[in-house]
Amino acid sequence: MEEAEEEQSLVAHHVMDLQGLPEGCIANIVSLTSPRDACRLSLLSKTFMSAADSDAVWDKFLPPEKRTMSPEELGCFAAKSKKDVYLALYPVLFSEGKLSFSLDKWSGKKCYMIPARELGIVWGGTPLYWRWISHPESRFVEVAELLHVCWLEMHGKIETRLLFPLTLYKAYLVFKFTARASGFENLPAEVSIGLEGGETTSQTEFLHSGVIDRHRYPKVRFDGWLEIEMGEFLTEGENGVLKMHCLANGGGHWKRGLVVEGIEVRPANRQCL
């Protein structure tokens, strides 16, 4: 008990010392932390709140290519500060809708989703097997709905230069099922990830929740969609193309009712908006 009181007293003493610094100096210190830390520090006092909410802090949390853009250019028309811009930047479609960009709120690191239209889907251009539809719960203009196939295979690509350096990323296939879905019960999906032309890592996941191995079945996302993990990749500075692949042919069984939104690439253990 005495040790806890002594620790609290020591923290309060250091806070009092820091509050003697100019607000600009405090803002510089806070900008070296993370968005999560900035929100926590803003609760310490009015001085810290003013510094932690300043444009000088939140400008540092924005990706370099976004800092010089106006709120209007970023689509954040109601934003009055850099903090408003940061919190509103979830998600943003760019490159003519070929990618969805967002930031992890706690770390500020980049997240991307590749829409179904940009994936390589086997038979995806054949109306007999797949159709392209709008979906009220999707961020994209259209998603891919599986009508009837035996061979289910798709892959996605993203340039590693777009990702945050020295960060462990994971890739996820994002999808839903229609009420008429069939052929996915206990269906293993072989998924892999790796640099194009280099080594890949593979694992087995299941597209349907009715499986024995509960660690390998789809998880429900914050937005109501389902996802399975396709693997992880550490960005170590090399420029290249990261390729994600999914194959679920199921030994000749026909499948239908899968709705694919895309593949999301995000920092490990995070859910980006």
C-alpha positions in Angstrom: 0.0 0.0 0.0 2.8 2.4 1.0 4.7 1.5 -2.2 1.6 2.3 -4.4 1.1 5.7 -2.6 4.8 6.5 -3.1 4.6 5.7 -6.8 1.5 7.9 -7.3 3.2 10.7 -5.5 6.3 10.3 -7.7 4.1 10.4 -10.9 2.3 13.5 -9.7 5.6 15.2 -8.9 6.9 14.6 -12.4 3.6 15.8 -13.9 3.9 19.0 -11.9 7.5 19.4 -13.2 6.4 19.0 -16.8 3.6 21.5 -16.4 6.2 24.1 -15.8 7.4 23.7 -19.4 6.0 25.9 -22.2 2.9 24.4 -23.9 4.8 24.1 -27.2 7.5 22.0 -25.5 4.9 19.7 -24.0 3.3 19.4 -27.5 6.6 18.3 -29.0 7.0 15.7 -26.3 3.5 14.3 -26.8 4.0 14.2 -30.6 6.8 11.7 -30.0 4.3 9.2 -28.4 1.2 7.7 -30.1 -2.4 8.8 -30.6 -3.4 6.5 -27.7 -0.8 8.1 -25.4 -1.9 11.6 -26.5 -5.5 10.9 -25.5 -4.3 9.6 -22.1 -2.0 12.5 -21.4 -4.8 14.9 -22.2 -6.6 13.8 -19.0 -3.7 14.8 -16.7 -4.5 18.6 -16.7 -5.8 21.5 -18.7 -2.2 22.3 -19.8 -1.7 18.8 -21.1 -5.1 18.7 -22.7 -4.4 21.9 -24.7 -1.0 20.6 -25.8 -2.2 17.1 -26.6 -5.1 18.4 -28.7 -3.0 20.8 -30.7 -2.4 20.6 -34.4 1.3 20.3 -33.8 0.7 16.9 -32.2 -1.9 15.4 -34.5 -0.1 16.6 -37.6 2.8 14.3 -36.7 0.4 11.4 -36.4 -0.9 11.8 -39.9 1.0 10.0 -42.7 3.5 12.4 -44.4 1.6 12.4 -47.7 -1.6 13.6 -45.9 -0.1 16.5 -43.8 0.0 19.0 -46.6 -3.5 18.2 -47.8 -6.5 20.4 -46.7 -9.4 18.8 -44.9 -11.5 19.3 -48.0 -9.0 17.4 -50.2 -9.1 14.6 -47.7 -12.9 14.5 -47.7 -13.1 15.7 -44.0 -15.3 18.7 -44.7 -16.4 19.1 -41.0 -12.9 18.9 -39.6 -11.8 22.0 -37.7 -8.4 20.7 -36.5 -5.7 18.1 -37.3 -7.2 15.9 -34.6 -10.6 16.0 -36.3 -8.9 15.1 -39.6 -7.2 12.1 -38.0 -10.3 10.8 -36.4 -12.4 11.3 -39.6 -9.9 9.6 -41.8 -11.7 6.2 -41.6 -11.8 4.8 -44.3 -10.9 6.8 -47.4 -11.1 5.3 -51.0 -8.4 6.4 -53.3 -6.7 5.4 -56.6 -10.1 5.5 -58.2 -11.6 3.1 -55.7 -8.9 0.5 -56.1 -7.8 0.7 -52.5 -9.3 1.7 -49.1 -7.0 3.5 -46.8 -7.4 4.0 -43.0 -5.3 4.4 -39.9 -5.1 2.3 -36.8 -6.5 4.7 -34.2 -4.1 3.7 -31.5 -0.8 3.5 -33.4 -1.5 5.7 -36.4 -0.1 3.0 -38.7 -1.5 2.5 -42.2 -4.2 -0.1 -43.1 -5.4 -1.0 -46.5 -8.2 -3.0 -48.0 -8.1 -4.3 -51.6 -11.6 -4.5 -53.0 -12.9 -7.7 -54.6 -12.8 -6.0 -58.1 -9.0 -5.7 -57.8 -8.5 -9.3 -56.7 -7.7 -12.1 -59.2 -10.7 -14.3 -58.8 -10.8 -17.5 -60.9 -13.9 -17.3 -63.1 -14.7 -13.9 -61.6 -15.5 -12.4 -65.0 -17.9 -15.2 -65.9 -21.6 -14.3 -65.1 -22.5 -17.9 -64.9 -20.3 -18.3 -61.8 -19.9 -14.9 -60.2 -21.9 -11.7 -60.2 -20.9 -8.2 -59.2 -23.4 -6.4 -56.9 -23.7 -3.4 -54.6 -23.9 -4.1 -50.9 -25.3 -1.7 -48.3 -22.7 -2.7 -45.7 -19.7 -2.5 -48.0 -17.3 0.5 -48.3 -16.9 -0.3 -52.0 -19.2 0.3 -54.9 -19.4 -3.4 -55.6 -18.6 -6.8 -54.2 -18.4 -10.2 -55.7 -21.1 -12.8 -55.1 -20.4 -16.5 -55.8 -23.2 -18.1 -57.8 -21.9 -21.6 -58.5 -18.3 -22.9 -58.7 -16.3 -25.9 -57.8 -12.8 -24.4 -58.0 -12.7 -21.4 -55.6 -9.4 -19.4 -55.9 -8.4 -15.8 -55.5 -5.4 -13.6 -54.8 -4.5 -10.0 -54.1 -1.5 -7.8 -54.3 -0.2 -4.7 -52.7 3.1 -2.8 -52.9 5.1 -2.9 -49.7 6.1 0.7 -50.0 2.6 1.7 -49.0 2.9 -0.1 -45.7 4.4 1.3 -42.5 8.1 0.2 -42.2 9.3 -2.3 -39.6 5.8 -3.4 -38.8 4.3 -6.8 -38.5 1.2 -6.9 -40.8 -1.4 -9.5 -41.2 -3.7 -10.1 -44.2 -7.4 -11.1 -43.9 -10.0 -12.3 -46.4 -13.2 -10.3 -45.7 -16.5 -11.9 -46.7 -20.1 -12.8 -45.8 -22.5 -15.6 -46.7 -26.0 -15.2 -48.2 -29.0 -17.1 -46.9 -28.6 -19.6 -49.7 -24.9 -20.4 -49.1 -23.9 -24.0 -49.3 -20.8 -26.1 -49.9 -18.6 -24.5 -47.2 -19.2 -26.7 -44.2 -15.8 -28.0 -43.0 -14.2 -26.8 -46.2 -10.5 -26.2 -45.7 -8.9 -23.1 -47.4 -5.2 -23.1 -48.1 -4.0 -19.5 -47.7 -0.6 -18.0 -48.1 1.3 -14.7 -48.1 4.7 -13.6 -49.2 6.7 -11.3 -51.6 6.0 -12.0 -55.2 8.8 -14.1 -56.6 10.0 -15.0 -53.1 9.2 -17.4 -50.3 5.7 -17.7 -49.0 4.2 -19.0 -45.8 1.1 -21.1 -45.9 -1.6 -22.3 -43.4 -5.1 -23.8 -43.4 -8.2 -21.9 -42.4 -11.9 -22.7 -42.7 -14.5 -20.4 -44.4 -17.4 -21.8 -42.3 -17.9 -21.6 -38.5 -19.2 -25.2 -38.3 -15.7 -26.8 -37.9 -14.0 -28.7 -35.1 -10.9 -26.5 -34.8 -12.3 -23.2 -33.4 -9.0 -21.4 -33.7 -9.3 -21.7 -37.5 -12.8 -20.6 -38.2 -14.0 -17.1 -39.4 -14.1 -14.3 -36.9 -16.8 -11.6 -36.9 -15.4 -8.1 -37.5 -16.5 -4.9 -35.9 -18.4 -4.0 -39.1 -20.4 -7.2 -39.2 -18.3 -8.9 -42.0 -16.4 -12.2 -41.4 -12.7 -12.6 -41.9 -10.1 -15.4 -41.9 -6.4 -14.7 -41.4 -4.2 -15.3 -44.5 -0.8 -15.0 -42.8 1.6 -12.3 -41.6 4.5 -10.3 -43.1 7.2 -8.1 -41.5 8.0 -4.9 -43.5 11.8 -4.7 -43.3 12.4 -1.9 -45.8 12.6 -3.9 -49.0 10.3 -2.7 -51.9 8.3 -5.3 -53.6 4.8 -6.7 -54.1 3.1 -8.5 -51.3 0.9 -11.3 -52.6 -1.9 -13.1 -50.7 -3.5 -16.3 -52.1 -6.6 -18.4 -51.1 -7.5 -21.7 -52.6 -10.6 -23.8 -51.5 -11.5 -26.4 -54.1 -12.9 -28.8 -51.6 -12.3 -32.0 -53.5 -14.9 -31.3 -56.2 -17.8 -30.0 -54.1 -19.8 -27.2 -55.6 -20.2 -24.0 -53.7 -22.4 -20.9 -53.7 -23.5 -17.9 -51.6 -20.0 -16.4 -50.7 -19.9 -12.6 -50.9 -16.3 -11.3 -51.1 -15.6 -7.7 -50.0 -11.8 -7.8 -50.3 -8.5 -8.5 -48.6 -7.5 -6.2 -45.7 -3.8 -5.7 -44.7 -3.4 -4.2 -41.2 -1.0 -4.1 -38.3 -1.1 -7.3 -36.2 -3.7 -7.4 -33.4 -5.5 -4.4 -34.7 -8.9 -3.7 -36.3 -8.9 -0.7 -38.6 -12.0 1.2 -39.6 
